[in-house]
């Protein structure tokens, strides 16, 4: 089944404790991205990757890191999480860029930073 | 910043009625996409309309695009309780093929 998977689905952590949210897709998609969703602010793009070893900042990259060493994986790294990073995170992928390609979204990771 | 703004923010209708949601955006676009999100879940792509298209249909969905007004509408006909969800429009604000900006969404509730 074609899908985007994220792990963990739920995470409660403390301020400053490094964490990684994994994202994997099995559709051989070139483009992958991360979003966060907050009430009243909608979905905002954190980072995106056009292909392996090519990543770039989205609208809200501060406090996050990403890497794209393999085509299928695009982990999101929070080196020192803070409470303002409490949010619902989504990974997405598409065949090519965002121009004319539908995005396939993962199920989401609900992160709470205390 | 949000490229698209949906209107209304929330909509409540009875099953069988039609639901219309509107989206306005700020910059010229090559295409506009609509997505649905069931509560707390990942978004699902519904339809993509290109800038040279004025109307597009997919099942009970009808999307229009007016580039002169920088606006789009999503019509769901004969709504069902299962259509209860949030609906978002999304555009590539720079037409560079690398980013997607979502509007704030319309929360639709369809009462049985």
Interface residues (C-beta under 8 A of the other chain):
Chain A: X4 X31 X33 X35 X40 X42 X43 X44 X45 X48 X50 X56 X58 X59 X88 X90 X92 X96 X97 X98 X99 X100 X102 X103 X104 X105 X106 X107 X108 X110
Chain B: X1 X2 X30 X31 X33 X35 X40 X41 X42 X43 X44 X45 X48 X50 X88 X90 X92 X95 X96 X97 X98 X99 X100 X101 X102 X103 X104 X105
